[in-house]
């Protein structure tokens, strides 16, 4: 079998569940997709912080529920801050050189 890869060129993670060839980087589309998805989550959290209050049919019900239960703006800002921290860590991981690359 000439197509078999030598074991020294492969790097295993998670007890062999994930295997990658030595020197393989993160694909460019993933370097772009992860931050875009994270920013979309952040925008969604900010826009719909108190529910869909401007919806034509259920907006009035959402406003009544918010009036009864109170707003959770502080909690949602905390969740948004955790998303920002996650994005910063993710970007640092995406663009740093891997420790096992040569």
Biopython code that builds the backbone (N, CA, C, O; Angstrom):
import numpy as np
from Bio.PDB.StructureBuilder import StructureBuilder

atoms = [
    (1, "UNK", "N", (0.839, -1.179, 0.000)),
    (1, "UNK", "CA", (0.000, 0.000, 0.000)),
    (1, "UNK", "C", (0.880, 1.236, 0.000)),
    (1, "UNK", "O", (1.419, 1.618, 1.039)),
    (2, "UNK", "N", (1.025, 1.850, -1.136)),
    (2, "UNK", "CA", (1.891, 3.009, -1.288)),
    (2, "UNK", "C", (1.239, 4.290, -0.793)),
    (2, "UNK", "O", (1.942, 5.271, -0.550)),
    (3, "UNK", "N", (-0.083, 4.315, -0.634)),
    (3, "UNK", "CA", (-0.772, 5.538, -0.216)),
    (3, "UNK", "C", (-0.837, 5.703, 1.286)),
    (3, "UNK", "O", (-1.388, 6.694, 1.764)),
    (4, "UNK", "N", (-0.303, 4.785, 2.036)),
    (4, "UNK", "CA", (-0.354, 4.859, 3.494)),
    (4, "UNK", "C", (0.579, 5.959, 3.994)),
    (4, "UNK", "O", (1.727, 6.048, 3.558)),
    (5, "UNK", "N", (0.085, 6.802, 4.914)),
    (5, "UNK", "CA", (0.845, 7.928, 5.454)),
    (5, "UNK", "C", (1.694, 7.454, 6.623)),
    (5, "UNK", "O", (1.207, 6.734, 7.495)),
    (6, "UNK", "N", (2.970, 7.855, 6.648)),
    (6, "UNK", "CA", (3.806, 7.490, 7.809)),
    (6, "UNK", "C", (3.232, 8.076, 9.089)),
    (6, "UNK", "O", (2.694, 9.184, 9.082)),
    (7, "UNK", "N", (3.344, 7.338, 10.187)),
    (7, "UNK", "CA", (2.764, 7.744, 11.466)),
    (7, "UNK", "C", (3.361, 9.055, 11.979)),
    (7, "UNK", "O", (2.683, 9.797, 12.690)),
    (8, "UNK", "N", (4.619, 9.355, 11.633)),
    (8, "UNK", "CA", (5.261, 10.558, 12.152)),
    (8, "UNK", "C", (4.663, 11.838, 11.561)),
    (8, "UNK", "O", (4.824, 12.910, 12.144)),
    (9, "UNK", "N", (3.971, 11.746, 10.410)),
    (9, "UNK", "CA", (3.369, 12.923, 9.794)),
    (9, "UNK", "C", (1.991, 13.234, 10.356)),
    (9, "UNK", "O", (1.447, 14.300, 10.070)),
    (10, "UNK", "N", (1.412, 12.340, 11.144)),
    (10, "UNK", "CA", (0.073, 12.537, 11.678)),
    (10, "UNK", "C", (0.135, 12.954, 13.141)),
    (10, "UNK", "O", (0.989, 12.494, 13.900)),
    (11, "UNK", "N", (-0.780, 13.829, 13.518)),
    (11, "UNK", "CA", (-0.875, 14.296, 14.898)),
    (11, "UNK", "C", (-2.285, 13.991, 15.379)),
    (11, "UNK", "O", (-3.253, 14.373, 14.720)),
    (12, "UNK", "N", (-2.423, 13.310, 16.516)),
    (12, "UNK", "CA", (-3.729, 12.908, 17.027)),
    (12, "UNK", "C", (-4.159, 13.783, 18.198)),
    (12, "UNK", "O", (-3.345, 14.185, 19.030)),
    (13, "UNK", "N", (-5.437, 14.062, 18.242)),
    (13, "UNK", "CA", (-6.065, 14.788, 19.340)),
    (13, "UNK", "C", (-7.167, 13.913, 19.914)),
    (13, "UNK", "O", (-7.661, 13.007, 19.241)),
    (14, "UNK", "N", (-7.547, 14.177, 21.139)),
    (14, "UNK", "CA", (-8.692, 13.535, 21.789)),
    (14, "UNK", "C", (-8.603, 12.021, 21.710)),
    (14, "UNK", "O", (-9.588, 11.350, 21.401)),
    (15, "UNK", "N", (-7.442, 11.494, 21.985)),
    (15, "UNK", "CA", (-7.278, 10.049, 22.021)),
    (15, "UNK", "C", (-7.456, 9.375, 20.672)),
    (15, "UNK", "O", (-7.880, 8.221, 20.609)),
    (16, "UNK", "N", (-7.142, 10.074, 19.600)),
    (16, "UNK", "CA", (-7.242, 9.496, 18.265)),
    (16, "UNK", "C", (-8.544, 9.782, 17.542)),
    (16, "UNK", "O", (-8.715, 9.347, 16.403)),
    (17, "UNK", "N", (-9.466, 10.497, 18.166)),
    (17, "UNK", "CA", (-10.724, 10.824, 17.504)),
    (17, "UNK", "C", (-10.516, 11.832, 16.384)),
    (17, "UNK", "O", (-11.232, 11.806, 15.382)),
    (18, "UNK", "N", (-9.546, 12.714, 16.546)),
    (18, "UNK", "CA", (-9.236, 13.719, 15.525)),
    (18, "UNK", "C", (-7.786, 13.521, 15.115)),
    (18, "UNK", "O", (-6.897, 13.477, 15.965)),
    (19, "UNK", "N", (-7.551, 13.402, 13.829)),
    (19, "UNK", "CA", (-6.204, 13.216, 13.306)),
    (19, "UNK", "C", (-5.959, 14.265, 12.229)),
    (19, "UNK", "O", (-6.815, 14.501, 11.375)),
    (20, "UNK", "N", (-4.790, 14.892, 12.272)),
    (20, "UNK", "CA", (-4.446, 15.850, 11.226)),
    (20, "UNK", "C", (-3.008, 15.646, 10.799)),
    (20, "UNK", "O", (-2.176, 15.160, 11.565)),
    (21, "UNK", "N", (-2.737, 16.021, 9.582)),
    (21, "UNK", "CA", (-1.398, 15.929, 9.043)),
    (21, "UNK", "C", (-0.550, 17.059, 9.622)),
    (21, "UNK", "O", (-1.033, 18.181, 9.779)),
    (22, "UNK", "N", (0.704, 16.770, 9.937)),
    (22, "UNK", "CA", (1.607, 17.753, 10.514)),
    (22, "UNK", "C", (1.753, 18.940, 9.563)),
    (22, "UNK", "O", (1.919, 18.756, 8.357)),
    (23, "UNK", "N", (1.690, 20.144, 10.101)),
    (23, "UNK", "CA", (1.856, 21.352, 9.310)),
    (23, "UNK", "C", (0.571, 21.859, 8.680)),
    (23, "UNK", "O", (0.596, 22.869, 7.977)),
    (24, "UNK", "N", (-0.553, 21.187, 8.912)),
    (24, "UNK", "CA", (-1.820, 21.616, 8.345)),
    (24, "UNK", "C", (-2.359, 22.779, 9.163)),
    (24, "UNK", "O", (-2.457, 22.693, 10.387)),
    (25, "UNK", "N", (-2.705, 23.858, 8.486)),
    (25, "UNK", "CA", (-3.246, 25.026, 9.173)),
    (25, "UNK", "C", (-4.756, 25.022, 9.178)),
    (25, "UNK", "O", (-5.388, 24.138, 8.601)),
    (26, "UNK", "N", (-5.334, 26.016, 9.834)),
    (26, "UNK", "CA", (-6.780, 26.177, 9.850)),
    (26, "UNK", "C", (-7.190, 26.756, 8.501)),
    (26, "UNK", "O", (-6.610, 27.750, 8.063)),
    (27, "UNK", "N", (-8.176, 26.159, 7.830)),
    (27, "UNK", "CA", (-8.601, 26.683, 6.524)),
    (27, "UNK", "C", (-9.095, 28.119, 6.625)),
    (27, "UNK", "O", (-9.655, 28.525, 7.644)),
    (28, "UNK", "N", (-8.883, 28.881, 5.558)),
    (28, "UNK", "CA", (-9.254, 30.291, 5.548)),
    (28, "UNK", "C", (-10.730, 30.546, 5.765)),
    (28, "UNK", "O", (-11.103, 31.505, 6.441)),
    (29, "UNK", "N", (-11.589, 29.684, 5.190)),
    (29, "UNK", "CA", (-13.027, 29.906, 5.362)),
    (29, "UNK", "C", (-13.444, 29.735, 6.815)),
    (29, "UNK", "O", (-14.393, 30.382, 7.259)),
    (30, "UNK", "N", (-12.748, 28.866, 7.576)),
    (30, "UNK", "CA", (-13.066, 28.744, 8.997)),
    (30, "UNK", "C", (-12.556, 29.944, 9.778)),
    (30, "UNK", "O", (-13.195, 30.388, 10.732)),
    (31, "UNK", "N", (-11.395, 30.475, 9.370)),
    (31, "UNK", "CA", (-10.884, 31.680, 10.038)),
    (31, "UNK", "C", (-11.847, 32.841, 9.847)),
    (31, "UNK", "O", (-11.907, 33.738, 10.688)),
    (32, "UNK", "N", (-12.589, 32.834, 8.772)),
    (32, "UNK", "CA", (-13.568, 33.882, 8.520)),
    (32, "UNK", "C", (-14.932, 33.536, 9.123)),
    (32, "UNK", "O", (-15.612, 34.408, 9.663)),
    (33, "UNK", "N", (-15.329, 32.265, 9.032)),
    (33, "UNK", "CA", (-16.676, 31.867, 9.453)),
    (33, "UNK", "C", (-16.877, 32.000, 10.959)),
    (33, "UNK", "O", (-17.917, 32.496, 11.393)),
    (34, "UNK", "N", (-15.910, 31.569, 11.765)),
    (34, "UNK", "CA", (-16.091, 31.609, 13.217)),
    (34, "UNK", "C", (-16.347, 33.028, 13.740)),
    (34, "UNK", "O", (-17.303, 33.221, 14.491)),
    (35, "UNK", "N", (-15.541, 34.018, 13.378)),
    (35, "UNK", "CA", (-15.829, 35.373, 13.876)),
    (35, "UNK", "C", (-17.133, 35.945, 13.327)),
    (35, "UNK", "O", (-17.831, 36.667, 14.040)),
    (36, "UNK", "N", (-17.478, 35.638, 12.074)),
    (36, "UNK", "CA", (-18.727, 36.144, 11.506)),
    (36, "UNK", "C", (-19.923, 35.570, 12.260)),
    (36, "UNK", "O", (-20.870, 36.295, 12.566)),
    (37, "UNK", "N", (-19.886, 34.288, 12.557)),
    (37, "UNK", "CA", (-20.974, 33.665, 13.313)),
    (37, "UNK", "C", (-21.042, 34.259, 14.721)),
    (37, "UNK", "O", (-22.132, 34.520, 15.230)),
    (38, "UNK", "N", (-19.891, 34.472, 15.350)),
    (38, "UNK", "CA", (-19.866, 35.074, 16.681)),
    (38, "UNK", "C", (-20.434, 36.483, 16.691)),
    (38, "UNK", "O", (-21.170, 36.848, 17.608)),
    (39, "UNK", "N", (-20.100, 37.279, 15.680)),
    (39, "UNK", "CA", (-20.648, 38.637, 15.590)),
    (39, "UNK", "C", (-22.152, 38.607, 15.331)),
    (39, "UNK", "O", (-22.887, 39.446, 15.850)),
    (40, "UNK", "N", (-22.611, 37.646, 14.534)),
    (40, "UNK", "CA", (-24.050, 37.511, 14.298)),
    (40, "UNK", "C", (-24.779, 37.182, 15.596)),
    (40, "UNK", "O", (-25.874, 37.691, 15.839)),
    (41, "UNK", "N", (-24.184, 36.341, 16.424)),
    (41, "UNK", "CA", (-24.774, 36.013, 17.728)),
    (41, "UNK", "C", (-24.850, 37.270, 18.595)),
    (41, "UNK", "O", (-25.862, 37.517, 19.252)),
    (42, "UNK", "N", (-23.797, 38.048, 18.595)),
    (42, "UNK", "CA", (-23.769, 39.273, 19.396)),
    (42, "UNK", "C", (-24.843, 40.260, 18.934)),
    (42, "UNK", "O", (-25.541, 40.851, 19.758)),
    (43, "UNK", "N", (-24.973, 40.435, 17.636)),
    (43, "UNK", "CA", (-25.997, 41.339, 17.095)),
    (43, "UNK", "C", (-27.397, 40.831, 17.442)),
    (43, "UNK", "O", (-28.269, 41.620, 17.807)),
    (44, "UNK", "N", (-27.613, 39.532, 17.333)),
    (44, "UNK", "CA", (-28.912, 38.944, 17.673)),
    (44, "UNK", "C", (-29.260, 39.198, 19.133)),
    (44, "UNK", "O", (-30.396, 39.541, 19.460)),
    (45, "UNK", "N", (-28.271, 39.026, 20.007)),
    (45, "UNK", "CA", (-28.515, 39.245, 21.445)),
    (45, "UNK", "C", (-28.919, 40.690, 21.705)),
    (45, "UNK", "O", (-29.829, 40.946, 22.493)),
    (46, "UNK", "N", (-28.259, 41.626, 21.057)),
    (46, "UNK", "CA", (-28.558, 43.040, 21.285)),
    (46, "UNK", "C", (-29.922, 43.416, 20.704)),
    (46, "UNK", "O", (-30.695, 44.124, 21.349)),
    (47, "UNK", "N", (-30.222, 42.945, 19.487)),
    (47, "UNK", "CA", (-31.488, 43.324, 18.841)),
    (47, "UNK", "C", (-32.682, 42.727, 19.569)),
    (47, "UNK", "O", (-33.676, 43.418, 19.792)),
    (48, "UNK", "N", (-32.602, 41.456, 19.940)),
    (48, "UNK", "CA", (-33.739, 40.787, 20.559)),
    (48, "UNK", "C", (-33.554, 40.614, 22.069)),
    (48, "UNK", "O", (-33.958, 39.601, 22.639)),
    (49, "UNK", "N", (-32.942, 41.610, 22.706)),
    (49, "UNK", "CA", (-32.660, 41.548, 24.130)),
    (49, "UNK", "C", (-33.940, 41.383, 24.949)),
    (49, "UNK", "O", (-33.959, 40.621, 25.916)),
    (50, "UNK", "N", (-34.976, 42.067, 24.584)),
    (50, "UNK", "CA", (-36.238, 41.997, 25.321)),
    (50, "UNK", "C", (-37.318, 41.245, 24.553)),
    (50, "UNK", "O", (-38.504, 41.424, 24.829)),
    (51, "UNK", "N", (-36.937, 40.429, 23.619)),
    (51, "UNK", "CA", (-37.909, 39.685, 22.831)),
    (51, "UNK", "C", (-38.265, 40.437, 21.565)),
    (51, "UNK", "O", (-37.741, 41.518, 21.294)),
    (52, "UNK", "N", (-39.155, 39.853, 20.806)),
    (52, "UNK", "CA", (-39.567, 40.432, 19.528)),
    (52, "UNK", "C", (-40.762, 41.357, 19.764)),
    (52, "UNK", "O", (-41.898, 41.022, 19.426)),
    (53, "UNK", "N", (-40.487, 42.522, 20.347)),
    (53, "UNK", "CA", (-41.557, 43.418, 20.779)),
    (53, "UNK", "C", (-42.219, 44.162, 19.625)),
    (53, "UNK", "O", (-43.317, 44.693, 19.794)),
    (54, "UNK", "N", (-41.589, 44.215, 18.469)),
    (54, "UNK", "CA", (-42.157, 44.937, 17.330)),
    (54, "UNK", "C", (-42.837, 44.018, 16.321)),
    (54, "UNK", "O", (-43.174, 44.464, 15.224)),
    (55, "UNK", "N", (-43.043, 42.771, 16.654)),
    (55, "UNK", "CA", (-43.713, 41.839, 15.750)),
    (55, "UNK", "C", (-45.187, 42.213, 15.643)),
    (55, "UNK", "O", (-45.793, 42.642, 16.625)),
    (56, "UNK", "N", (-45.769, 42.050, 14.451)),
    (56, "UNK", "CA", (-47.144, 42.508, 14.225)),
    (56, "UNK", "C", (-48.183, 41.736, 15.024)),
    (56, "UNK", "O", (-49.161, 42.330, 15.478)),
    (57, "UNK", "N", (-48.006, 40.447, 15.209)),
    (57, "UNK", "CA", (-49.046, 39.666, 15.903)),
    (57, "UNK", "C", (-48.714, 39.380, 17.357)),
    (57, "UNK", "O", (-49.596, 39.488, 18.209)),
    (58, "UNK", "N", (-47.482, 39.022, 17.673)),
    (58, "UNK", "CA", (-47.173, 38.647, 19.054)),
    (58, "UNK", "C", (-46.403, 39.713, 19.816)),
    (58, "UNK", "O", (-46.036, 39.497, 20.971)),
    (59, "UNK", "N", (-46.153, 40.852, 19.199)),
    (59, "UNK", "CA", (-45.408, 41.918, 19.857)),
    (59, "UNK", "C", (-46.077, 42.435, 21.111)),
    (59, "UNK", "O", (-45.412, 42.715, 22.109)),
    (60, "UNK", "N", (-47.405, 42.563, 21.064)),
    (60, "UNK", "CA", (-48.115, 43.070, 22.250)),
    (60, "UNK", "C", (-48.031, 42.071, 23.405)),
    (60, "UNK", "O", (-47.926, 42.467, 24.565)),
    (61, "UNK", "N", (-48.076, 40.774, 23.084)),
    (61, "UNK", "CA", (-47.942, 39.762, 24.137)),
    (61, "UNK", "C", (-46.552, 39.793, 24.772)),
    (61, "UNK", "O", (-46.409, 39.637, 25.984)),
    (62, "UNK", "N", (-45.543, 39.994, 23.946)),
    (62, "UNK", "CA", (-44.171, 40.066, 24.458)),
    (62, "UNK", "C", (-44.010, 41.292, 25.346)),
    (62, "UNK", "O", (-43.373, 41.215, 26.396)),
    (63, "UNK", "N", (-44.580, 42.422, 24.937)),
    (63, "UNK", "CA", (-44.505, 43.634, 25.757)),
    (63, "UNK", "C", (-45.225, 43.437, 27.097)),
    (63, "UNK", "O", (-44.744, 43.904, 28.129)),
    (64, "UNK", "N", (-46.376, 42.748, 27.089)),
    (64, "UNK", "CA", (-47.092, 42.472, 28.332)),
    (64, "UNK", "C", (-46.275, 41.551, 29.233)),
    (64, "UNK", "O", (-46.215, 41.767, 30.443)),
    (65, "UNK", "N", (-45.653, 40.539, 28.661)),
    (65, "UNK", "CA", (-44.806, 39.637, 29.445)),
    (65, "UNK", "C", (-43.629, 40.399, 30.045)),
    (65, "UNK", "O", (-43.290, 40.197, 31.211)),
    (66, "UNK", "N", (-43.001, 41.278, 29.256)),
    (66, "UNK", "CA", (-41.878, 42.077, 29.764)),
    (66, "UNK", "C", (-42.330, 43.000, 30.894)),
    (66, "UNK", "O", (-41.596, 43.197, 31.863)),
    (67, "UNK", "N", (-43.532, 43.566, 30.776)),
    (67, "UNK", "CA", (-44.044, 44.449, 31.834)),
    (67, "UNK", "C", (-44.302, 43.657, 33.117)),
    (67, "UNK", "O", (-44.100, 44.170, 34.218)),
    (68, "UNK", "N", (-44.743, 42.420, 32.974)),
    (68, "UNK", "CA", (-45.043, 41.596, 34.142)),
    (68, "UNK", "C", (-43.787, 41.059, 34.810)),
    (68, "UNK", "O", (-43.657, 41.108, 36.033)),
    (69, "UNK", "N", (-42.865, 40.546, 34.005)),
    (69, "UNK", "CA", (-41.687, 39.873, 34.564)),
    (69, "UNK", "C", (-40.497, 40.794, 34.766)),
    (69, "UNK", "O", (-39.601, 40.467, 35.544)),
    (70, "UNK", "N", (-40.460, 41.922, 34.099)),
    (70, "UNK", "CA", (-39.326, 42.836, 34.210)),
    (70, "UNK", "C", (-38.289, 42.548, 33.134)),
    (70, "UNK", "O", (-38.306, 41.493, 32.500)),
    (71, "UNK", "N", (-37.411, 43.479, 32.944)),
    (71, "UNK", "CA", (-36.387, 43.361, 31.905)),
    (71, "UNK", "C", (-35.146, 42.674, 32.465)),
    (71, "UNK", "O", (-34.863, 42.734, 33.662)),
    (72, "UNK", "N", (-34.430, 42.035, 31.585)),
    (72, "UNK", "CA", (-33.194, 41.354, 31.968)),
    (72, "UNK", "C", (-32.008, 41.955, 31.231)),
    (72, "UNK", "O", (-31.098, 41.237, 30.818)),
    (73, "UNK", "N", (-32.020, 43.259, 31.068)),
    (73, "UNK", "CA", (-30.972, 43.916, 30.284)),
    (73, "UNK", "C", (-29.579, 43.675, 30.849)),
    (73, "UNK", "O", (-28.645, 43.418, 30.089)),
    (74, "UNK", "N", (-29.424, 43.751, 32.152)),
    (74, "UNK", "CA", (-28.108, 43.537, 32.761)),
    (74, "UNK", "C", (-27.557, 42.157, 32.463)),
    (74, "UNK", "O", (-26.382, 42.003, 32.128)),
    (75, "UNK", "N", (-28.419, 41.151, 32.587)),
    (75, "UNK", "CA", (-28.000, 39.783, 32.297)),
    (75, "UNK", "C", (-27.632, 39.628, 30.827)),
    (75, "UNK", "O", (-26.637, 38.981, 30.499)),
    (76, "UNK", "N", (-28.427, 40.215, 29.947)),
    (76, "UNK", "CA", (-28.155, 40.083, 28.509)),
    (76, "UNK", "C", (-26.868, 40.820, 28.121)),
    (76, "UNK", "O", (-26.136, 40.359, 27.245)),
    (77, "UNK", "N", (-26.588, 41.951, 28.761)),
    (77, "UNK", "CA", (-25.320, 42.623, 28.508)),
    (77, "UNK", "C", (-24.149, 41.774, 29.006)),
    (77, "UNK", "O", (-23.084, 41.761, 28.389)),
    (78, "UNK", "N", (-24.345, 41.063, 30.123)),
    (78, "UNK", "CA", (-23.305, 40.170, 30.617)),
    (78, "UNK", "C", (-23.070, 39.026, 29.622)),
    (78, "UNK", "O", (-21.923, 38.667, 29.354)),
    (79, "UNK", "N", (-24.137, 38.461, 29.079)),
    (79, "UNK", "CA", (-23.998, 37.406, 28.062)),
    (79, "UNK", "C", (-23.291, 37.961, 26.829)),
    (79, "UNK", "O", (-22.428, 37.294, 26.257)),
    (80, "UNK", "N", (-23.646, 39.166, 26.418)),
    (80, "UNK", "CA", (-22.974, 39.804, 25.282)),
    (80, "UNK", "C", (-21.494, 40.023, 25.544)),
    (80, "UNK", "O", (-20.667, 39.849, 24.649)),
    (81, "UNK", "N", (-21.157, 40.408, 26.781)),
    (81, "UNK", "CA", (-19.747, 40.590, 27.133)),
    (81, "UNK", "C", (-18.999, 39.263, 27.087)),
    (81, "UNK", "O", (-17.839, 39.218, 26.680)),
    (82, "UNK", "N", (-19.660, 38.176, 27.505)),
    (82, "UNK", "CA", (-19.015, 36.866, 27.419)),
    (82, "UNK", "C", (-18.812, 36.453, 25.967)),
    (82, "UNK", "O", (-17.821, 35.794, 25.652)),
    (83, "UNK", "N", (-19.725, 36.823, 25.081)),
    (83, "UNK", "CA", (-19.558, 36.541, 23.649)),
    (83, "UNK", "C", (-18.353, 37.312, 23.109)),
    (83, "UNK", "O", (-17.571, 36.771, 22.327)),
    (84, "UNK", "N", (-18.203, 38.556, 23.518)),
    (84, "UNK", "CA", (-17.057, 39.362, 23.074)),
    (84, "UNK", "C", (-15.747, 38.745, 23.572)),
    (84, "UNK", "O", (-14.781, 38.661, 22.815)),
    (85, "UNK", "N", (-15.706, 38.316, 24.826)),
    (85, "UNK", "CA", (-14.501, 37.666, 25.368)),
    (85, "UNK", "C", (-14.202, 36.393, 24.588)),
    (85, "UNK", "O", (-13.047, 36.122, 24.257)),
    (86, "UNK", "N", (-15.240, 35.610, 24.292)),
    (86, "UNK", "CA", (-15.059, 34.393, 23.494)),
    (86, "UNK", "C", (-14.494, 34.727, 22.117)),
    (86, "UNK", "O", (-13.594, 34.041, 21.631)),
    (87, "UNK", "N", (-15.020, 35.780, 21.484)),
    (87, "UNK", "CA", (-14.519, 36.159, 20.157)),
    (87, "UNK", "C", (-13.060, 36.584, 20.206)),
    (87, "UNK", "O", (-12.298, 36.265, 19.293)),
    (88, "UNK", "N", (-12.661, 37.286, 21.236)),
    (88, "UNK", "CA", (-11.263, 37.704, 21.369)),
    (88, "UNK", "C", (-10.357, 36.487, 21.527)),
    (88, "UNK", "O", (-9.307, 36.402, 20.891)),
    (89, "UNK", "N", (-10.767, 35.546, 22.377)),
    (89, "UNK", "CA", (-9.978, 34.319, 22.559)),
    (89, "UNK", "C", (-9.938, 33.522, 21.262)),
    (89, "UNK", "O", (-8.893, 32.988, 20.890)),
    (90, "UNK", "N", (-11.070, 33.440, 20.573)),
    (90, "UNK", "CA", (-11.140, 32.704, 19.310)),
    (90, "UNK", "C", (-10.221, 33.318, 18.261)),
    (90, "UNK", "O", (-9.492, 32.597, 17.580)),
    (91, "UNK", "N", (-10.248, 34.624, 18.126)),
    (91, "UNK", "CA", (-9.376, 35.291, 17.148)),
    (91, "UNK", "C", (-7.910, 35.094, 17.495)),
    (91, "UNK", "O", (-7.084, 34.894, 16.604)),
    (92, "UNK", "N", (-7.578, 35.146, 18.776)),
    (92, "UNK", "CA", (-6.193, 34.915, 19.182)),
    (92, "UNK", "C", (-5.762, 33.490, 18.826)),
    (92, "UNK", "O", (-4.634, 33.278, 18.381)),
    (93, "UNK", "N", (-6.643, 32.526, 19.018)),
    (93, "UNK", "CA", (-6.338, 31.144, 18.683)),
    (93, "UNK", "C", (-6.225, 30.942, 17.172)),
    (93, "UNK", "O", (-5.345, 30.221, 16.701)),
    (94, "UNK", "N", (-7.111, 31.576, 16.425)),
    (94, "UNK", "CA", (-7.122, 31.383, 14.977)),
    (94, "UNK", "C", (-5.860, 31.906, 14.298)),
    (94, "UNK", "O", (-5.376, 31.312, 13.335)),
    (95, "UNK", "N", (-5.336, 33.008, 14.797)),
    (95, "UNK", "CA", (-4.243, 33.653, 14.093)),
    (95, "UNK", "C", (-2.872, 33.470, 14.736)),
    (95, "UNK", "O", (-1.897, 34.073, 14.288)),
    (96, "UNK", "N", (-2.786, 32.643, 15.784)),
    (96, "UNK", "CA", (-1.467, 32.363, 16.344)),
    (96, "UNK", "C", (-0.887, 31.123, 15.677)),
    (96, "UNK", "O", (-1.619, 30.316, 15.103)),
    (97, "UNK", "N", (0.412, 30.978, 15.755)),
    (97, "UNK", "CA", (1.069, 29.817, 15.193)),
    (97, "UNK", "C", (0.913, 28.646, 16.172)),
    (97, "UNK", "O", (1.104, 28.800, 17.378)),
    (98, "UNK", "N", (0.571, 27.501, 15.641)),
    (98, "UNK", "CA", (0.359, 26.326, 16.465)),
    (98, "UNK", "C", (1.681, 25.887, 17.093)),
    (98, "UNK", "O", (2.743, 26.045, 16.491)),
    (99, "UNK", "N", (1.611, 25.343, 18.290)),
    (99, "UNK", "CA", (2.840, 24.914, 18.992)),
    (99, "UNK", "C", (3.416, 23.635, 18.418)),
    (99, "UNK", "O", (4.601, 23.365, 18.610)),
    (100, "UNK", "N", (2.614, 22.832, 17.715)),
    (100, "UNK", "CA", (3.147, 21.586, 17.162)),
    (100, "UNK", "C", (3.545, 21.703, 15.698)),
    (100, "UNK", "O", (4.006, 20.726, 15.107)),
    (101, "UNK", "N", (3.374, 22.899, 15.091)),
    (101, "UNK", "CA", (3.838, 23.106, 13.715)),
    (101, "UNK", "C", (5.320, 23.361, 13.724)),
    (101, "UNK", "O", (5.869, 23.927, 14.669)),
    (102, "UNK", "N", (5.956, 22.935, 12.659)),
    (102, "UNK", "CA", (7.402, 23.138, 12.575)),
    (102, "UNK", "C", (7.736, 24.212, 11.591)),
    (102, "UNK", "O", (8.911, 24.520, 11.388)),
]
sb = StructureBuilder()
sb.init_structure("model")
sb.init_model(0)
sb.init_chain("A")
sb.init_seg("    ")
for serial, (resi, resn, name, xyz) in enumerate(atoms, 1):
    if name == "N":
        sb.init_residue(resn, " ", resi, " ")
    sb.init_atom(name, np.array(xyz, "f"), 0.0, 1.0, " ", f" {name:<3s}", serial, name[0])
structure = sb.get_structure()
